[in-house]
Amino acid sequence: DNIISDPLGCHFDYLPLLCTETKNTSCLTGPQIETLHKIYNDWVETNQTFVYTHPQYGSEAMWNESGVIGNGSVGNEDSQLWYPQHILGLANFTVQDFDYSVVQYADQTDPGNSSANSYDLAEFYRHGGKLIHYHGHSDAIVPPGIGLYYRDHMAATLAPQGIDIDDFYRFFAIPGMELVRPRPI
């Protein structure tokens, strides 16, 4: 069915794809292997600050379609630059300008209060709230690792208050699904 049911359990070794002296067709160069390494690993800054999770194996079909990784075309690059240029107001922003300082700037300006970093759902829980959070394993725009990151931080925030998140919260990762939707019930 072309769906990876458990991408988190996948440990694909792409080094055998490396071009060698005797294998120089249908192979990847050193820089291409380095690019794969960057794509399939979390973005962590030199001070070990977690920035963003990586796309999962099985989300590749969405890369060109969504513009997440892109195909190098001008239209695709324009769609990738839309957020920094139009939301952050960095009118002359180019791909070469993208580094961690842009993330820091976005966090400081936080247009639209878009950071999902409020993990204390104690009041929601005390009012009888229930939360079903499902996330597509094939979502390349917001990889499922972000949902897992949120769940783990919420659990760590609520446990000292005596709240077990299993009492009101469920997280489901859906194989083959490309979208994310948290929904209170």
Secondary structure as UniProt FT lines:
FT   HELIX           7..9
FT   HELIX           15..17
FT   HELIX           30..39
FT   STRAND          43..44
FT   TURN            46..47
FT   STRAND          50..52
FT   TURN            57..58
FT   HELIX           61..66
FT   HELIX           74..82
FT   HELIX           83..87
FT   TURN            91..92
FT   HELIX           95..97
FT   HELIX           100..109
FT   TURN            111..112
FT   HELIX           122..126
FT   TURN            127..128
FT   STRAND          131..136
FT   TURN            137..138
FT   HELIX           144..158
FT   HELIX           159..161
FT   HELIX           165..167
FT   STRAND          169..174
FT   TURN            175..176
FT   STRAND          180..184
//
